[in-house]
Amino acid sequence: MRIVVVGAGLLGLTTAWYLRQHGLDVRVLDRAAGPGRETSFANGGMLHASQANPWNEPGVLGHALRMLGKEDAALLFRLRALPFMIGWGLRFIRHSSPARYLRNFEKNAHLARYSLAMMADLRATIGTDYHYAARGTLKLFRTSAGVAAAAQMCRQLADWGIAFEVVDAAGAIALEPALAPTGDKLAGGLYFPADESGDAHRFCELLASH
């Protein structure tokens, strides 16, 4: 069977890679001169199972309404687009009920752990020459209440096999010394040791060459 994959970014190349592993004849097409030249060129390159929680957490509707009209909002809505988003928006809100949110959170967490395992398999073949870093990630908070609330939510992650540690301001600075000048403004944070990162563009180049 011959398969054509359109787009030599992260998704296209990894799809092509695994199709090839199953013995299929694959061609990857892209309008750019090389792999990973568009969206994947500027991708953050972070694999963080710690961020498995869906955006539509309980209470999201209130947050979204308060963000309307703000250009720097985490959820940015264009008024002209709202008529086309009604169906999607209703489903988004419906899945923000506590039971649905928790069920989707768990599915995301298992998918995230699977993704990390697949990356480990890929590294065994292509190596780590894409600025691979396995230093984990750190979530920072200015208040003790923020640390406590985040830790409470992340206890679910621990149940699903995603480890984390609660650290105070000194512990956060020990993990990331660049925080020292603002240490007096930090209450602490959560450290996720299994999170990893890399250069997405370089990863695309490396995968394409293999």
Helices and strands as residue ranges (DSSP letters): E 2-6, H 10-21, E 25-29, G 39-41, E 46-47, G 49-51, H 60-67, G 79-85, H 86-94, H 98-126, E 137-141, H 144-159, E 165-168, H 169-175, G 177-185, E 188-192, E 196-197, H 200-209
